[in-house]
Amino acid sequence: MKKLLTPIFIFTSLLGYSQEFTKADTLRGMLTPLRTCYDVHYYDLNLSIDIANRSINGYNDIYYNIVSDFNKLQIDLFENMILDSIIFNEEQLQYTREYNAVFVDFPETQKSSSNGVIRVYYHGNPQVAENAPWDGGFVWGSHTEPNTENRQPWVGVACEGLGASVWWPNKDHLSDEPDSMTMRFTVPDSLVCVSNGKLRKVNNVAIGLNQYVWHVSYPINNYNVTLNITNYEHFQDTYTDVDGRTLNLDYYVLPYHVEKAEKQFKQVQTTLKCFGAAFGEYPFWNDGYKLVETPYLGMEHQGAIAYGNKYMPGYMGFYPGDMNFDYIIIHETGHEWWGNSISMNDLADMWIHEGFCTYSEAVYVECMYGHEKMLDYLLSQKKFITNKSPIIGTYNVNHEGNSTDMYYKGSWMLHTLRTVLDNDSLWHELLLNFSGEHKITNLDTKDVVDYFSESTGQDLTWFFDEYLRYSKIPTLEYKYKKGGKKKRGLMYRWDANTPGFKMPVKINYSGNESQVITPTDEWQKISMEKETFETFGISMRHYLIGMKQVE
């Protein structure tokens, strides 16, 4: 856990990107002493779900280690949720609320190097997601079984970015993941409730009510904690890795979709095989792997991936060329490595989740279809890049950067880096080792840059800064210089944002294919005839750059 020191009220201008933030933003996004004084190691969430009234009721036990002495700490719960009481050592604690933050007062100083637990009772109607998963909150849906009038409730939740405190009290900062967690959800006994991790037991707690007890044995992002409720049909499969180890695969789908799911979900086998070879073994092996059909498109809920692609190829039926794999299976499974295992400390660095995960799609394509198809697939991503604002957001205020470019520009940045390194065996080794060495950890952008710099033996700060911290991509300016035989030729330089930007590129021209040049911000020259200059070019299948001929 890191202490971040910034003003309580922020008006920031980040490299041409400016936005005003409020105190509510800083309370949500900043690691103040009221948050760094304790470290959560376990949550035990116990809720009853009232589907008819779209409400929840229960408590969360928060187990924590004390990092530094305190008399007060901050937890988080959206202000529309009703907080009933907070219990510590069987006594009720005093607290105050401000926006979505709850400040809990203790009667005596809590001493460092010890531990404690508070129980937070609450209830209410959590925020409804109008357009999940992009708009966070609860989804109170339903489905009708074919050729019947049998309408069944279908409940889910998605809260990435918005925060888990939209529906349960916790320390809602990405840097502090519990080491493990138990979720106990009480629902009508005609329905099935699916959550993260392994199902420990199902208890009949009252007439018509069952309690499902799920347990996660690994650290988990708070926003990954989920519940899914309907009359699910459950079927299983297993995956065997190269060492002969078996992984449990559990699938929860609508009863009339079992046949479709059995066929569509076979792609999980190739996905785990390709990603296992590229990034190392599935990170949450002991908890198993699940796909859970949801009333929204998808979400990377750790070990309980939300699936809503309607058993269609590509992205709801849209896909490039003949690459008709199920996008949601591949992308959301990629998040098990990129986002769930390797996680960001601050929402501003969400590109670590989305950029690497979107690039993992290209890794899958190369594994299944070959190198040239991988290049074709990346070109299909490239058209979505906007270059309108930086990929990195503003730190300490729960603010993400460019919500489109963190995916596609992030993917193309990594592809460009692979091209620059010009050593595929090294590139594959970098991804595999990076994923393995940082398995189940939280990182900042600096950690990523440091790893790739140290592993390649060259400082790559200038490269990552250019693509992550600025909206405009680097542009190679070029022109033909006239004159005598020794003076004429191709002139070139980078028009880039980052001082010292020096990315090498391979240029093509007649009679001299794939020559490497290393432009800087100063004009350089290659001797070249006018006729040859007119054939000059760079493969846009390998670089995310602009090109501009100048006079």
N, C-alpha and C positions, 0 to 999 in steps of 0.2 A: 504494500500500500504506500502511495506517495502523497506527500502533502503538497498541495498546489496553492501558491500565494498570488491572488489577484484581487482587485477591488470588489466590494460587494455590489456596486452598481457599475455596469460596464457599458460604455459606448465604444464600439470597436470599429476600426477600419483595417481590414485584413487584405493587403495587397490588392487594393482596388475594389474589395468587396466589403460593404459596410452595412451594418444592421444594428438597431438599438435593442438592447436586452433589458429585462426587468429583474426586480428582486426575486420574483417567482422562478425565473430562469436560473439564477445563481443558486437559490436554495435547492433546486433540483440537480444542478450540474456540478456544483463545486464541492470539493473535499475540504470542508471547514473543520476546525478542531472538534466540533460536536459530532463529526462523523469519523474522523481518524482516531478518536480516542478508543474506539472498539472495533473488533474484527469479527464478523459473523462466521461461525463455522457450521451451523446447522439450523434449518427451519423445520418445524412440524406444523403443517397447515391443515386445519380441520374445518370443513365447510359443509353446510347443507344447501342444496340448490333448489330453490322454489321456482320451477319453470313457469308456472302459470302467472306468477307475479313478477317474473324477471328479476328476482332478488336473490341475494346470498346472505348467509348468516353463520357466524362461527368465530373462530379465533386462530391466531398464529402464535406459536411459541418461538421466540427468537433466542437462540443460544449464541453467546459471544465470548470472546477472550478480550480482556481489558488491556489495551495497548498503553494508555497513559491515564493518570488519575482524572476522574471527572465527577461532577455532581449533576450533569445534564448531558443528554445525548439527543440526537435527531434520528427519527425514523420517518417514513414517508407513507402517506395514504391520501388519495384524492379527496378534496374537501367536500365532495358530494356524498361520500360514504360516511356513515354515522359511527363514530368511535364511542363504544359503550364504557370501556374501562381498560386500564393497564395494571396488571398485577405483577408484583415483585416480592418474593418471600412471603406470599399469602397476604400482602398488604397492597392497598390500592394507591397508586402513584398519582401525583398531580401532573398535569400537562397543559400546554397551550398549543394552539394551531395557527399557522400562518400560511395561506395558500394551501399547497399540498404537503407541507411539512408539519411534523408533530414534534414538539420539544418536550421531552420527558424529564421531570425533576426527581432526583433521588434524595431521600432524607439524610443520607450520610455519604461521604466521599467514597467512591468505588476505586479501589486501589489497583494499580497496574500489576501485571503478571498474575492476575487471578481471573476468574470468569464469572459469568452470571447468565440468567435467563429471565426474560419478561414475557408475559402472556398478554396479547392484545385482542380484546373482544371487540367485535364490530359487526355491522350489518348494513344493508342498503341495496340500492339498485345501481349496479355499476354502469359506467358509460357504455352506450351501444355503439358498435362499429357500423357506420353507415356504408362503408365500402372496404371491408376487410379484404386483404391484410394491410392495405395502404393506410386506411383510417382505423386506428386502434380501438379496441374495446371488446365487449361481448357480442357474439352473434347468436341471436335467439331465432333460429330458423326452424324449418320443418320439411318433411318430405312425405309424399304419398306413394304407397306401394302400388305397382301397376295393376290395372284392372280391379281395383278396390277403392273404397272410400276410407281406407284405413290410414289416417294422417298421423304421423309420428313426429314428436319434437326432435330437433337436431341442433344441438348447442355446441358452440366452440368459442375460443378466445384467441385473439392475436394482438400483441401490444408492443412490438418492437418500436423503439424510438419514443413512443408515448410513455412507456414504463410500466412495470409490473404493479406499481402502487395504484394503478387504475382500478385494481380489483383485490389486492391483498397487501397488508401492511408489511413493510420490509425496509431494509436499508437499500434504497433504490439508486445505487450507483454502480456502474458497470465494473468498476475495479474490485468490488468486493463480492465474490461468489461464495456461497456456502460450500463446504467440503462435501456435504451430502444433504439430502432432504427427503422428508416423508410427506405425502399428500393423501389426505383422507376426505373423500367426497361422498356425501349421502345423497342418493337419487332414488326415484321410484324404481321398484324392483322389476318392472317390466322393461327397464332400459339398462344399457351397459355404459359404464363410465371408463374412459381410457385416458391415462396420463403418462407422464414420463417414467422411465426406469422399468422395474419389474413389479408385477402384481403380486403382492404378498398374501392377501386374503380378501375375501368378500364376506362381510358380516351382515346378518339380518338384524338391524337395530330397532326396528319397530314394524308394525303391520304395514306392509306395502312399501317398505323402505330398506334399501341395502346400502351399506357403506363399502366403497372400494378403497383399498389401502395400497398405494403405490409407493415405491421407494427408489430414489436415485442414489447410487453409491459413489458418484463422481461429482466434482464441482460442476455447477450449472449456472449459466446466465439467468438472472431473475426473469427476464422477458421470455425465456424459453419454457418456463413452467406453464403447463397448459392443462386443460380438461376438454374432453370431447364426449358428448352424451347423445345417444340415440339407441335404437334397437339393432346394434351392430351384430354382424356375423363375423366370427373369428376363424381364420385358418392359418396354418403355419408352414414354414419351410426352413431349410438350413442352408448355410453357406459354409463351404470348406475352403480354407486358405491354402497357400502353397506348403505350409508346414503341417497340414492335416488337422488343424484346429477347426472346430465347428462353432458357428455363430448362429444363435436363434433368430429367425426372422418371423415376426408376428404381423399379421395383416387384419385390420378391422375395417370392414366395408359394409355398405348397405346390403341387406339380405338378397336383393334382386340383382346385385352387381358381382356376386361371387365368381361367376364364370368369366366375366370380363376381367376381373382383378387377377384371377389365377393366370390368365394369359399375359396381361399387361405387366404385372409385377415380376415376371421372369427377368425383366431388364435390371432388377436389383442385383442379380448375380454378376452380370458383366460390369455393372457400375462399381460394385465393391472390388471386383478383380482389378479393374483399371486403376481405380483410386488407391487401392492397396499397394499396387506396384509403384505408383507415382509418389504417394505421400506417406506410405507406411500403413500398418494395420489399422483397421477401424478403431477409433479412439475409445469407444465406450463398450468394449467387448463384453464385459461382465453384465452389463445392463441389457444387452441385446439390441436389436434394431426393429423398429416398427414403422409401418405406413398406416395412417389413419385417415379414412375418407372424411372430408370436411365440406361444409357448405360454402367455403371460400377457396380461392385458387391454391394457396399453399403457404407454408411457413416452416422454418428449419427447427421446430421444437425438438430439442435434444432427445434422441432415442424414441421419438414419437412424431415423426414428420407428418405435417398436415398435407394431405393430398386432395386436390380438387380439380385436376385437369380433365376430368370426365372421360378418362380412358381414351384420350385422343392422341394422335401423334403430334410431336412438336409442342408449340405453345398454343393450346386450344385449337389445334388443327393447322397452325401455320408453322412452316419449317423451310429451311433453305435446301434446294436441290433434293437429293434423295436421303438426307440426314433426318430421318423421321422418328428419332428416338423421343421418348416422353421427357419433355423439358423439365417438368416438375420433379420427376424421380431423380434425374441427374443433377439438376441445380441444387435442390434442397438436400440431397445426400452429400453433395460437395461441401455444404455448410457444416457437416459433422466434423470435418477437418478445419475448415476456414470459417470461423465464427463461433462454433461451439467448443472446439478444442483450443485453437488459437483465437483468443478473444481480445477485443480492444479494451483499453482502460477508460476511454472517453468517447462519446458519440461522435466527436469531430473526426475520429479516425475510423469511421465505419468502412472506409475503403478497404481496410485490412480484411474485413469480412467479405464484402461484396466484390472487390476487384479480384482477389485471389479466387473466390468461388466462381465468378464468371469466367475467369481464365481456365478453371478446372473443366468447364464444358469443352473447351478446345483440347484439353488433355484427353478427355474421354473420346472426342472425335478422332484424334490422332491414334489413340489406342485401337479403336474399332474400324476406322475407315482409311487411315493412312495420312501421311504428311500433307499431301496436296489438298485433300478434303478438309484438313484442319485449317489450312490457309483460306480456303473458300468459306469455311464457317466463321472465321475471324472477320472476313470482309462483310459478312451479314451482320455482325455486331457493330462494325465501324460506322455504319450509316446512322446509328442512334446517338453518336457522340455529339454533344452540343457546344462545348467550349465556351459556355456562357458565364461560368463562375468556377472558383477553385474546387477541387475534389475534397480537400480538407476543410472542415468547418471551423467554428470558433470554439476554443476550449473553455471548459468550466461553466458552460451555460446550457448543456444538453442540446447542442446544435450540430446537426450533420451538414456536410458540404453538399455539392451538386448531386441531387438524388438520382440522376440518370448517369452522369459521367463516372460516379464512383464504381458503377458496374462496368460499363463498356470502355471508357477511357482507361480505367484501372486495368482491365484485361489487356488492352492494347499497349499500355505502358510496359507490362510484363513481357508481352510478345516482342516489343521493341528492344527491351533489355536482352532477351535471348538472342536477338539478331546481332546486337552490338557485341555481346560476348563471343559470338561466332564459335561456340564450342558446345555442341548439343549434349555430349556426355557430362560436361561440367554443369550445364543447365539442369539436367535431370537430377544430378547429384545435389545441387543446391536446393531444389524443391523438396527432395526426399529428406535431406538432413535438416533443413529449416523446420519442416513439419514435425520431424521426430524429436529434435532437440528442444523445441518449444511446445511440445505436446501438453495440453491442458495448462496453459499459462495465459496471462494477460500481458499485452504488449502495447507500446506506443509506436508511432511512425518512426521515431528515432531508433528504436530497437530493431525494426525491420531494416532500415538503412544501414545500421551498424553491422548487422549480420551479413548482408550481401557485400558490403565493403570489405569486411575482414575476410570473408570466404573467397573473394576474388582477388584480394591483394591490391585493390585500388579504391580510393575514396569516391563513392558514387553519390555523394550528397547532392552535387550539382544536377545529376540526372533525375533523382527523385523529386528534388525541389521544383524542377522545371515542369514536371507533369502534375504534381500534387498541389502546389501552392499558387499556381497561376492558372488563369482561364485559357489564355491563348497558347497554342502549341508552337514549338520552335519552327521557324521557316528558313529554308535554305535559299538564300538569294544568290543569283548567278547571272553572268553576262559574258559576252564575248568581247575581248580586248583586241582592238585592231593595232596594226603596227608592223614593224619588221619581223623577220622570222623568229628572232629571239624574244620579241615582246608580245606577239599575239598568242591568244589562248583562252582557256576557260578561267574566269575569275569567280570566286565563290566565298561566301561567309555565312555565319549563322546570324539571323535576327531572332534573338532569344531573350527571355526575361531574366535568367539567372546569370549573374556575373561568373565568368570562367566556364560557361557552357562549351563543351568541347567534344560532342558526340561524333564518333566516326561513322561514316556511311559508305556503302558500296555504290559506286556509280557505274553506269553502263554506257558505252559509246562504241561506235563501229571500230572493230579491230582491237579493242581493248576492253574485254568484258570484266565486270565486277572488280574494278580497281578501288581500293580503300583510300578514302581521303579523310582527313580530320580537320574540318573547318573550325574556326574560332570566330570572334566578332571582328577580326581584321581580315581584309581582303587577301586571298591567296590565289596562286595561278598554277595551272597545268598547261604546258605547251600543247596547242591543239589548232588544227586548221578549221576554217569556217564551216566546211562541209561536215567535218567530224562533230563539231559543236552542235550542229543541228540535230544530231542523233542522240545527244546526251539525255540521260534519264536515270531515275532511281525507282526501284520496285516498291510500289505502294502496298504490296502484299506483305511487306516486312517491317515497315516503319510507320509510326504515327508522327508525321511531320507535314509541314506545308512546303511548297516550292513556288518561287516567284522569280521570273526573269525581269531584270531591271535594265535600264539604259546606262 
